[in-house]
Amino acid sequence: MQKYFLFQLLITVFGINYVSAQNNVIIRGVLQDSISRPIKGANIILIYKKDTLITATNDSGIFKFNDIKTKSFYILTHALGYKNYIKFYNYEQYSKPILIVIIVKANVISLNDVIIKEKIRPVTLKKDTIEYNPSAYNTTDNVENLLRQLPGIDVDKDGNVTAGGLPVSKLRIDGVDFFTGNVKEFIRQLPAGIFNKVQIIEDYGDEAAFSGIRRGPPKKLLNLVTKPGMNHGIFGNIRLAKGTEKLYGASLDEHLWKGKKQLSVVANLSTQKNNIGVNNTNNIGLSYSNDINPYLNISNNYDFSFSRISSANNSFEETVNSSGIIDNKINSINESKSYTNHFNSRINYRPNQLEYIRSTIDLSLNPINSNSGSSSQQSGLIKQDLLTQSLLSNNSPQARASVYFGQRLNKKGRLLTASIQYTNGLLESNQQLNNTITYYDSTGNPLKDSVVKRVILNNNRTQIGNVTFSYSEPISIYTQIDLNYNLNLNKQNNRIITNTALVPYGLIEIDSLSQSFISSLLTQELGIDIRYSRKKITMLYGVNFQRNRLSENYINQSPINNSETNFFPTFNFHYTASQNNDYEFNYSGSSVAPTFDQLQSVKDTRDLQNVVIGNPNLKPSFTHSLTFNYRHIGAKSGQIFFFNATGSFIQNQIISTSSLVKDTLGSLKEITSYLNVNGSYNLNVDYNWSLPFKIYNIPFKISFIGSTNYNYGIVYTDSVKSHNTNKLYSQTIRTSSYLNRLSFYAAVEYQKTTNQYTTGDGLTSDVQVWNFMVYSNIKIFKCFSFNLDINKRLNQGYNVNVNNPFIVNTTLEYILLKKRQVNIQMQALDIFNQSNRTNQTTTGNTIIDSQSNYVSRYLIFSINIPISRFAKSDKQ
């Protein structure tokens, strides 16, 4: 390159005719960098005697001075990005034109870092996604503690995550299912510093993500978006534990994560004593997921578990009918042993943006053996005692397979999808029942005992086939029309045999309590929808026709056929007014078929105090639902406000109806059956307001969560129609703060439940619960921390003997080794031994208060060895 410029310079000099005085000269030169590249636009300064001349280099780096009257001079250069050059030249002995080559070095100037701080928006609303910016929060810990700081998200002390009051059911990272997708399992192990986005997504399924057609209620999904180059790591934990009450525990979980490549091994062993026995739970799980090539992804999971569980329960039932109220006090114990084998395989094939194929196989096997006993004492309208001993052997293998296909056609927006799913399940059970009934006379004295021994064999084969088809055609830039068809066939082949044990004849089949029949429900649904989508508005409206055909064939009986046709509209309106406000209004309809127990006309006498007889003439029920949702996000404050209002009413609702009849000894016995009714409805309003704030630069979060529910139901007793109302009101206030060395969580919860029946003389139940909770974690030193968990519960209105427990749990944790590779924990759970589990439920015309008895006070010593190596983050 240098030779080229010298040659060009010589040609320029000698190719020009010039006339000059004897003492005048022409000075020509070229300016280059250290690797001989020309430097253009540089200033060249020539100084001689008292004169100064200035010129500039051309694109080839050449400069020239004409008619210079001296051969002694200074040359100075100034070029941006290069060091300045100065040199004295003396050519007095030469008479030819002067040629100069100047080479300068680059001048590297280190500037002070300029930091441009963009105002961080902590929360952003994007239609079906709420997106959080972790840099707006304290992200020095794991993902679990990051989530605790985010408004609108709640994480309880056990790691269960809810968003807007609804459970978050799946975990993804960068849009890919993360191992098993269990949120609770992984958020404590993942460091917050490797993620730059946290998203709560309204998930309608993988098919909806491909097609854009959303049907049915969405589920909450947590998606974490990694920082560039940080989507890999190895993490897990080894834990050994020993405690009082024969508590032992050992666990191992190890996960290899490299983008879409995921390999996981999990194993757990645990045993602990309760009031009536020792519980054992053991499981092992394996999972593998990876891209075979850019178009094909496979995912396989296998789980095996074994458990031996002992439990004891107390309950009090109040049943109302037109003649009076029946009180029933029940004490029961149960010991069960079960095995579970579960295998799942999924294949995703997407060769391009136009095609998508997904296939799944799901296999499960779950044999259960149980031994249970109960004592029931009825009083009030009926007075009798029932002792029951039950031995149950149950096996329920099931296989499910499905294929989904989606194809985008040659016209933009034109789409064809289809899916097929088949499920084959078997339920085989063998139950031995020994019952002893004690009857009383009108004065309350024992009258007679009746002993009944039976063996009940049940064989139920269920086959479900489902086929769906949809076609979308664009009719304008923003509008599409969808044609949807769904066919579902549910077929059950059931045989129930009841034997009685008579000495010396052995087992004898009871014909009146035995039956064999085939039941099938065919549901067909055709829908035509119009979808309109703009940047801020999406709208769907259409009509649906649904046809249900239920048929039953009994041995030695005439077949039964029922048909029902439903016509209902479909409507959804979603308006994103801004990044701060979002509105949605939705109407939907759904059909529910009667279950086997509700259909079978054979008497179910497993509970001799309440014999159940199905109704083969039942029709499927149909629910109409209206929902309004509003979401608001504060751009500056980061607050989140959710409001939801739902109303629903049911056509052909399937309810239980009870009546009292006299048995052979003249005592009353309750008979329960089922029928279709209209008139039930439900109204629900709930809200969730979460607000982050600071006090003396310490971050806090406060949440107000409330719900009101009103349910109006129809009740039939002794063929007399009445109703019941269920009212539920709850209000919660929570506040929390999470710092590097101190974090705390406090909450006050209040709930009131009222049930009122108009049957007979009426029945009213009013239960109120106050719950006060405080949780704190203090890192006293870098390697030592202390946890305190306090819970005080006040119960009022239960019919079981329930106290007002004051529960205190503490944990001391010490971290060994400089690299924090081992930590030792000492836990004291329920120090004052006051824990209990009490709840109230309603079913039909019965209110049930139940309580579980279990051991809750433990002292546990454990060693934990975390095995984690993630991509280095800026917070680590």
HUJO-V294519 format. One record per residue. PHI is phi in degrees with one decimal (none if undefined). PSI is psi as a letter, one per 40 degrees, with the letter a starting at -180 (999 if undefined). D_LAST is the distance of its C-alpha to the last C-alpha in Angstrom with 2 decimals. Layout:
# HUJO-V294519
phi psi d_last
PHI PSI D_LAST
PHI PSI D_LAST
This chain:
# HUJO-V294519
phi psi d_last
none d 50.09
-64.8 d 51.50
-63.6 d 54.89
-63.3 d 54.98
-69.8 d 54.61
-62.9 d 57.19
-65.2 d 59.56
-62.3 d 59.06
-65.9 d 59.71
-63.8 d 62.95
-61.5 d 64.22
-63.9 d 63.61
-68.5 d 65.44
-83.1 e 68.45
-88.6 e 68.81
-115.6 h 69.66
-82.0 h 73.12
-144.3 i 73.13
-117.9 h 75.69
-140.2 i 74.75
-67.2 i 76.56
-62.8 d 76.73
-94.0 e 74.13
-92.2 i 71.68
-134.1 i 68.76
-110.5 h 66.03
-110.5 h 62.46
-125.3 i 60.09
-159.0 i 56.57
-135.5 h 53.29
-108.5 h 49.75
-133.8 i 47.02
-91.0 a 43.44
-69.4 e 42.55
-114.6 f 42.72
67.6 f 46.05
-90.1 h 44.88
-66.3 i 47.15
-112.9 h 45.84
-97.2 i 47.50
71.8 e 48.08
-85.6 i 47.82
-82.1 h 50.17
-116.5 h 52.79
-117.7 h 54.85
-115.0 h 58.10
-122.1 h 59.78
-142.8 h 63.34
47.0 b 65.72
-105.2 e 65.27
-101.9 i 64.13
-134.3 h 60.63
-118.9 i 59.99
-130.8 h 56.81
-142.9 a 55.99
-138.0 i 53.00
-77.3 i 52.05
-86.9 a 52.67
-63.4 d 50.51
-95.1 e 51.50
79.8 e 50.61
-92.3 i 54.36
-133.0 i 56.00
-152.3 h 59.70
-123.4 h 61.92
-101.8 i 65.72
55.1 f 68.81
-88.3 h 67.24
-93.7 f 70.06
-150.7 i 68.39
-107.5 e 66.82
-122.3 h 64.66
-164.8 i 61.55
-106.7 i 57.84
-117.5 h 55.24
-120.1 i 52.01
-126.0 i 49.25
-143.0 h 46.45
-130.7 h 44.05
-64.6 h 40.78
92.7 e 37.87
-129.2 i 40.13
-70.5 i 41.36
-67.3 i 44.79
-127.4 h 47.79
-145.7 h 51.09
-157.8 i 53.97
-94.6 h 57.76
-117.8 i 60.04
-137.4 h 63.76
-123.4 f 65.94
-62.7 d 69.44
-82.1 e 70.86
-105.9 i 69.92
-114.2 e 71.90
-83.5 i 69.78
-58.9 i 66.94
-92.3 h 63.76
-114.9 h 60.71
-129.2 h 57.22
-114.4 h 53.89
-116.4 h 50.88
-117.3 h 47.37
-119.8 i 44.45
-97.7 i 40.82
-67.2 i 37.79
-110.4 h 36.45
-88.2 h 32.62
-109.9 h 31.71
-86.4 h 28.15
-95.3 i 27.73
-62.6 i 25.41
-60.2 h 22.46
-104.3 h 23.74
-100.4 h 21.28
-99.6 h 22.84
-95.0 h 21.64
-89.5 h 22.74
-65.3 h 23.55
-77.9 h 21.15
-95.5 h 23.12
-67.6 d 21.29
-136.4 h 23.67
-132.9 h 26.01
-102.3 h 28.96
-130.1 g 29.95
52.2 b 33.02
-91.6 e 31.83
-132.2 h 28.10
-108.1 h 26.13
-114.0 h 22.93
-109.7 i 20.10
-102.0 h 17.64
-60.0 d 14.28
-67.0 e 13.69
-84.1 e 16.74
-129.8 i 15.23
-80.1 h 12.67
-110.8 f 9.78
-82.0 e 7.31
-112.2 a 9.00
-84.5 i 10.66
-65.0 d 13.16
-58.1 d 16.02
-73.1 d 15.17
-65.7 d 14.45
-62.3 d 17.89
-61.5 d 19.48
-86.4 e 18.95
-80.9 h 20.51
-64.7 i 24.26
87.7 e 26.56
-118.1 h 24.29
-125.3 h 24.87
-126.1 h 23.22
-80.0 i 25.41
-66.7 e 24.57
-92.6 e 25.12
94.3 e 22.64
-76.2 h 25.41
-109.4 h 24.56
-127.7 i 27.26
-133.1 h 27.47
62.3 f 30.56
86.3 e 32.00
-110.9 i 31.95
-67.6 i 29.92
-90.3 h 27.16
-99.6 e 28.43
-146.9 i 26.26
-117.1 h 22.71
-129.6 i 22.13
-126.4 h 19.29
55.2 f 20.43
80.0 e 23.90
-112.9 h 24.17
-53.1 h 24.90
-97.5 h 21.97
50.6 b 23.72
-76.4 e 26.13
78.8 e 24.84
-73.1 h 24.71
-63.4 d 22.45
-59.7 d 22.40
-68.0 d 21.60
-114.3 d 18.22
-65.2 d 16.54
-79.3 d 15.56
-98.1 e 13.90
-89.7 h 11.98
-74.8 h 8.42
-69.0 d 9.27
-67.7 e 6.69
-91.3 e 8.67
-115.8 i 11.87
-113.3 e 13.90
-147.6 i 16.95
-124.0 h 18.21
-124.5 h 21.92
-105.0 h 24.69
-115.5 h 27.53
-78.9 h 31.18
-97.6 h 31.66
-103.6 e 35.24
106.9 i 34.59
-63.9 d 34.10
-64.2 d 37.74
-66.3 d 37.46
-63.6 d 34.43
-81.1 d 36.69
-87.2 d 39.96
81.9 e 38.97
-94.2 h 41.50
-110.1 h 40.12
-134.0 i 42.17
80.4 i 41.71
-71.4 i 39.17
-80.8 i 35.50
-111.4 i 32.70
-81.9 h 29.33
-128.8 h 26.51
-101.2 h 22.74
-118.7 h 21.25
-108.2 h 17.56
-104.6 h 17.18
-81.1 i 14.31
-72.5 i 13.17
-53.4 h 15.24
77.6 e 14.69
-114.7 f 12.08
-94.8 f 14.89
-158.7 i 14.78
167.6 i 13.58
-123.0 h 15.29
-149.4 i 14.94
167.1 a 17.49
-161.1 i 18.91
-116.3 h 22.05
-134.4 h 23.85
-125.9 h 27.13
-139.3 i 28.97
-141.2 h 32.37
-145.9 i 34.06
-70.3 i 37.43
56.8 f 39.85
55.1 f 39.43
-88.8 h 35.84
-133.0 i 34.04
-156.2 i 30.97
-149.4 h 29.00
-147.0 i 26.54
-141.8 h 24.61
-141.0 h 22.53
-139.8 h 20.83
-133.2 h 19.77
-106.9 h 19.51
-128.5 h 18.30
-142.8 g 18.93
66.5 b 19.90
-85.6 e 23.30
-88.9 h 23.58
-138.4 h 22.92
-135.3 h 24.19
-141.2 i 24.05
-132.9 h 25.88
-134.0 h 26.23
-144.3 h 28.70
-139.4 h 29.61
-131.9 h 32.48
-151.2 i 33.49
-148.2 i 36.68
-158.9 i 37.77
-94.0 i 41.10
-126.6 a 42.48
-65.4 d 45.90
-122.3 e 47.89
178.4 a 46.05
-118.3 h 42.90
-96.0 h 40.36
-126.1 h 38.71
-137.7 h 36.06
-135.1 h 34.85
-154.8 i 33.23
-139.4 i 31.70
-138.6 i 30.18
-130.5 h 29.52
-145.4 i 28.28
-147.7 h 28.04
-144.6 h 27.59
-167.6 i 27.69
-86.5 h 29.43
-70.2 d 32.57
-151.0 i 33.13
-58.8 e 32.18
-109.9 e 34.65
-125.2 h 34.41
-124.6 h 31.81
-122.6 i 32.53
-144.8 h 31.00
-130.6 h 32.40
-137.6 h 31.76
-135.7 h 33.76
-133.3 h 33.77
-130.1 h 36.16
-141.9 i 36.54
-134.9 h 39.17
-140.8 i 39.77
-129.7 h 42.51
-121.2 h 42.55
-119.4 h 45.00
-146.2 i 45.34
-136.2 h 47.81
-138.6 i 48.48
-120.9 i 50.92
-147.1 i 52.01
-131.6 h 54.73
-112.6 h 56.21
-118.6 h 58.56
-114.5 h 60.54
-110.4 i 62.88
-146.1 a 65.91
-65.6 d 69.19
-96.3 e 70.91
155.7 a 68.39
-121.6 h 65.09
-108.6 h 64.07
-98.2 h 61.69
-138.4 h 59.95
-102.4 h 58.03
-125.0 h 56.11
-118.0 h 54.46
-141.4 i 52.85
-130.9 i 50.97
-147.3 h 49.44
-126.4 h 48.23
-134.2 i 46.78
-133.3 h 45.45
-140.2 i 43.74
-122.0 i 42.20
-134.4 h 40.12
-117.5 h 39.63
-138.7 h 37.83
-128.2 h 37.19
-135.1 h 35.95
-134.3 h 35.88
-133.1 h 35.14
-124.7 h 35.89
-113.0 h 35.00
-125.6 h 36.98
-138.7 g 36.65
-67.9 d 38.41
-159.1 a 38.21
-77.0 e 37.68
-98.7 e 41.18
-127.0 i 41.09
-150.8 h 39.08
-130.6 h 40.06
-134.2 h 38.42
-130.3 i 39.92
-135.8 i 38.96
-131.8 h 40.48
-134.2 h 39.93
-124.3 h 41.73
-145.3 i 41.83
-142.5 h 43.99
-142.3 g 44.08
-75.2 h 46.98
-133.8 h 47.39
-126.3 h 49.89
-139.0 i 50.43
-132.4 h 52.89
-133.9 i 53.32
-144.3 i 55.84
-148.3 i 56.58
-126.7 h 59.19
-122.7 h 60.22
-121.2 h 62.56
-91.6 i 64.04
-146.1 i 65.93
92.8 b 67.39
-63.4 d 69.26
-121.5 h 68.96
-124.7 h 69.08
-164.0 i 68.21
-115.6 i 65.77
-136.3 h 64.00
-107.0 h 62.49
-129.3 h 60.52
-123.2 h 59.28
-131.2 h 57.40
-116.7 h 56.32
-127.3 h 54.33
-119.9 h 53.31
-134.7 h 51.35
-136.7 h 50.05
-141.5 g 48.41
-69.6 i 47.35
-150.0 i 46.21
-129.7 h 45.48
-137.1 h 44.21
-138.0 i 43.97
-149.6 i 43.35
-137.8 h 43.35
-122.7 h 42.37
-132.6 h 43.50
-130.3 h 42.83
-139.8 h 44.52
-85.6 h 44.41
-90.7 a 47.87
-66.4 d 49.17
-93.3 h 49.38
-59.3 h 46.23
93.2 e 45.53
-82.2 h 47.92
-143.8 i 46.29
-128.4 h 47.55
-132.7 i 45.74
-153.5 i 47.04
-149.2 i 45.84
-140.6 h 47.47
-140.0 h 46.41
-136.1 h 48.31
-128.1 h 47.80
-130.2 h 50.00
-131.2 i 49.70
-130.4 h 51.97
-121.0 h 52.33
-118.8 h 54.60
-138.8 i 55.27
-132.9 h 57.78
-123.1 h 58.24
-105.5 h 60.72
-119.4 h 61.66
-119.1 h 63.84
-119.3 h 64.88
-127.7 h 67.09
-106.8 h 68.32
-108.8 h 70.16
-99.1 i 72.52
-127.3 i 73.93
-84.7 a 77.13
-66.4 d 77.53
-91.6 e 77.54
93.3 e 74.24
-90.2 i 75.77
-56.2 h 74.61
-109.4 d 76.92
-163.6 i 75.93
-107.0 i 73.12
-127.8 h 72.37
-110.6 h 70.46
-128.8 h 69.02
-119.6 h 67.38
-137.2 i 65.92
-125.8 h 63.92
-112.6 h 62.15
-107.6 h 61.10
-132.1 h 59.01
-133.0 h 58.16
-127.0 h 56.37
-105.5 h 55.41
-115.7 h 53.34
-126.3 h 52.98
-126.7 h 51.15
-121.5 h 51.31
-137.5 h 49.72
-129.4 h 50.27
-126.6 i 48.91
-146.8 h 49.78
-144.7 i 48.84
-137.3 h 49.90
-118.5 h 48.71
-131.4 h 50.81
-72.3 h 49.95
-114.9 e 52.85
-162.9 a 51.34
-61.7 d 48.20
-110.5 e 46.64
-123.7 h 48.66
-133.9 i 48.81
-114.0 h 51.07
-116.3 h 49.90
-115.0 h 52.20
-125.2 h 50.82
-137.2 h 52.54
-137.3 h 51.44
-124.9 h 53.47
-134.2 h 52.55
-120.5 h 54.78
-116.5 h 54.24
-120.3 h 56.78
-125.9 h 57.26
-113.4 h 59.78
-122.5 i 60.24
-137.5 h 62.54
-124.0 h 62.84
-125.4 h 65.36
-112.7 h 66.25
-115.5 i 68.32
-113.4 i 69.97
-96.1 h 70.76
-118.8 h 74.51
-88.4 h 76.17
-101.6 e 77.77
-84.1 e 76.97
80.9 a 73.19
-83.5 h 71.06
-127.1 h 72.96
-70.1 h 71.42
-99.0 h 71.84
-61.3 d 72.68
-69.3 e 72.00
-109.8 e 68.41
-125.6 i 67.75
-165.5 i 67.14
-137.4 h 65.89
-154.9 i 64.94
-117.6 h 62.94
-122.7 h 61.05
-140.4 h 59.55
-122.8 h 57.94
-107.3 h 57.87
-118.2 h 55.88
-123.9 h 56.12
-133.7 h 54.45
-121.0 h 55.12
-133.6 i 53.28
-124.5 h 53.63
-124.1 i 50.92
-117.4 h 50.46
-111.2 h 46.96
-123.3 h 46.43
-136.9 h 43.08
-125.4 a 42.19
-60.7 d 39.03
-105.8 e 39.38
-124.3 h 41.88
-127.0 h 42.11
-143.3 i 45.20
-134.2 h 46.79
-146.9 i 50.31
-173.8 a 52.71
-129.3 i 55.03
-133.4 h 54.76
-118.0 h 57.51
-125.6 h 56.84
-121.8 h 59.41
-112.9 h 59.12
-128.9 h 61.67
-109.2 h 61.72
-131.2 i 64.24
-138.0 h 65.09
-125.6 h 67.58
-105.5 i 68.83
-67.3 h 71.19
63.1 f 74.77
-137.4 i 73.76
-72.2 i 73.91
-65.5 i 70.68
-117.3 h 68.82
-131.4 h 67.40
-127.3 h 65.57
-130.4 i 64.43
-146.9 h 62.51
-118.6 h 61.64
-119.4 h 59.09
-123.2 h 58.76
-152.1 i 55.87
-81.6 i 54.06
-127.7 h 50.40
-149.8 h 48.67
-145.8 h 45.15
-129.6 h 44.37
-126.8 h 40.87
-126.0 h 40.56
-97.7 g 37.37
-65.3 d 38.81
-164.1 a 35.70
-70.5 e 31.94
-112.2 d 32.61
-134.3 h 35.51
-146.0 h 36.39
-127.2 i 39.58
-147.5 h 40.77
-127.1 h 44.11
-142.8 h 44.89
-120.4 h 47.89
-146.3 i 47.80
-130.3 i 50.14
-148.4 i 49.63
-114.4 i 52.02
-128.6 h 51.75
-83.2 i 54.22
-64.2 i 55.82
-82.9 i 54.49
-59.5 d 56.61
-61.2 d 57.22
-78.4 d 58.47
-94.9 d 60.81
-66.0 h 62.41
-88.2 e 65.85
-84.5 i 66.02
-64.8 h 65.78
-97.9 h 62.55
-106.6 f 63.88
-64.0 d 60.84
-111.9 h 61.02
-68.9 e 64.75
-84.2 e 64.36
-147.1 g 62.92
-82.9 h 64.19
-110.6 h 62.43
-128.8 h 64.33
-73.4 i 62.71
-124.1 h 64.29
-68.3 e 64.73
-93.0 e 65.73
-65.5 i 62.33
-104.7 i 60.96
-62.8 i 57.30
-89.7 i 55.82
-135.7 h 54.39
-110.6 h 51.86
-102.3 h 51.70
-130.2 h 48.52
-119.1 h 47.81
-135.5 h 44.32
-125.1 h 43.10
-125.7 i 39.43
-134.3 h 38.07
-129.8 h 34.47
-132.5 h 33.50
-127.0 h 30.23
-82.3 h 30.08
-62.9 d 28.75
-90.5 d 28.04
-78.2 d 27.64
78.6 e 25.56
-72.5 i 28.09
-131.7 h 29.28
-130.0 h 32.80
-115.3 i 34.26
-136.9 h 37.96
-138.4 h 39.76
-131.7 h 43.47
-133.8 h 45.07
-132.5 i 48.66
-147.4 i 50.22
-140.6 i 53.62
-120.3 h 54.84
-92.9 h 57.93
53.3 f 59.52
-60.7 h 57.02
-91.1 h 57.43
-124.1 i 58.03
-90.4 i 59.49
-127.5 h 63.00
-122.3 i 64.57
-149.6 i 68.13
-107.1 h 69.96
-130.9 i 72.73
-85.4 h 74.92
-91.9 a 74.55
-67.2 e 77.45
-98.6 e 77.51
84.6 e 77.69
-85.4 i 74.16
-84.2 i 71.82
-135.2 i 69.01
-89.3 h 66.32
-115.6 h 66.20
-113.9 h 63.22
-137.7 a 63.32
-136.8 i 61.66
-153.9 i 62.85
-94.0 h 61.76
-137.1 i 61.87
-122.8 i 61.00
121.3 e 60.02
-80.7 i 56.57
-152.9 i 53.81
-140.9 h 50.40
-126.2 h 48.80
-144.2 h 45.18
-132.5 h 43.24
-144.4 i 39.65
-144.6 i 37.07
-147.3 h 33.43
-119.1 h 32.37
-124.8 h 28.80
-134.5 h 27.99
-83.9 i 24.85
-155.8 i 25.77
-130.9 i 24.81
-127.8 h 26.72
52.6 f 26.11
65.5 e 22.88
-99.2 h 21.69
-75.9 h 20.97
-131.7 i 23.31
-137.5 h 24.55
-123.3 h 28.16
-129.8 h 29.85
-118.1 h 33.56
-127.6 h 34.60
-140.1 i 38.27
-152.5 i 40.61
-133.0 h 44.38
-131.0 h 46.20
-128.2 h 49.95
-122.8 h 51.46
-112.7 h 55.18
-122.8 i 56.47
-95.8 h 59.88
-129.1 h 61.32
-119.2 h 64.45
-134.4 h 66.20
52.6 f 69.73
65.5 e 69.94
-104.7 h 69.47
-84.5 h 66.85
-147.1 a 64.68
-147.3 i 61.13
-133.0 i 58.09
-121.4 h 55.45
-122.3 h 51.89
-118.9 h 49.97
-129.9 h 46.32
-129.5 h 44.59
-141.1 i 41.06
-145.9 h 38.91
-132.4 h 35.41
-123.1 h 33.50
-127.9 i 29.82
-140.3 i 27.44
-155.3 i 23.86
-150.1 h 21.11
-131.8 h 17.45
-117.3 i 15.75
-64.2 d 13.05
-113.1 e 15.92
-143.5 h 18.71
-142.1 i 19.41
-149.4 i 22.85
-143.7 h 24.94
-137.7 i 28.70
-151.4 i 31.35
-126.8 h 35.12
-122.6 h 36.82
-133.3 h 40.52
-141.4 h 42.44
-128.1 h 46.16
-123.9 h 47.95
-124.2 h 51.68
-119.0 h 53.89
-139.2 h 57.54
-110.3 i 60.22
-98.0 e 63.67
-66.8 h 65.29
56.0 b 68.32
-81.3 e 67.92
87.5 i 64.27
-149.3 h 61.07
-130.4 h 58.22
-129.4 h 54.90
-136.3 h 52.56
-115.6 h 49.20
-127.7 h 46.78
-134.9 h 43.38
-108.0 h 41.19
-135.4 h 37.69
-116.2 h 35.58
-132.2 h 31.97
-139.0 h 29.39
-133.3 h 26.01
-142.1 i 23.67
-132.2 h 20.68
-122.5 h 20.40
-92.9 g 17.90
-68.0 d 20.58
-125.7 i 18.70
-60.9 d 15.20
-112.9 e 16.54
-135.2 h 19.26
-139.4 i 19.60
-135.1 h 22.71
-112.3 i 23.50
-134.5 h 26.83
-127.9 h 28.33
-121.6 h 31.82
-140.8 h 34.14
-122.1 h 37.74
-122.0 h 39.96
-114.7 h 43.49
-110.4 i 45.74
-147.5 h 49.11
104.8 e 51.65
-75.2 i 50.89
-96.3 e 53.89
-100.8 i 52.15
-75.0 g 51.71
-124.9 h 48.24
-94.6 a 46.86
-111.5 g 44.34
-69.5 i 41.41
-118.0 h 39.08
-110.0 h 36.01
-126.6 h 33.52
-121.2 h 30.55
-132.7 i 28.32
-140.5 h 25.39
-109.0 h 24.27
-131.7 h 21.09
-127.3 h 20.31
-103.1 h 17.42
-96.5 i 18.73
69.2 i 17.49
-65.8 d 14.88
-87.8 e 12.45
55.1 f 13.10
-93.2 e 15.20
-138.8 h 18.10
-130.7 i 18.80
-113.5 h 22.34
-122.3 i 23.70
-125.2 h 27.10
-115.9 h 28.24
-120.7 h 31.52
-104.4 h 32.47
48.4 g 35.38
-55.8 d 36.50
-94.9 e 39.80
53.7 f 40.53
-123.3 e 41.40
-69.5 i 39.52
-154.9 i 41.58
-120.5 h 41.28
-130.0 h 43.96
-152.0 i 44.46
-126.0 h 47.35
-133.5 i 48.31
-124.8 i 51.40
-146.1 h 53.23
59.0 b 56.60
-104.7 f 58.80
-127.7 h 56.78
-107.7 h 54.21
-121.3 h 52.13
-103.8 h 50.28
-127.6 i 48.35
-143.9 h 46.48
-99.8 h 44.56
-101.4 h 45.01
-158.2 i 42.17
-87.3 h 40.61
-124.8 e 37.50
-93.5 h 37.31
-138.5 i 35.21
-116.5 h 33.59
-125.2 h 30.82
-112.3 h 29.05
-140.3 i 26.20
-119.3 h 23.84
-121.0 h 20.67
-120.3 g 18.90
-72.6 h 15.79
-122.2 g 15.57
-136.3 h 12.37
-148.7 h 11.02
-105.9 i 9.58
-59.3 i 9.36
-66.9 h 6.37
-107.5 i 5.29
-71.2 e 5.69
-104.0 e 3.76
-97.1 999 0.00
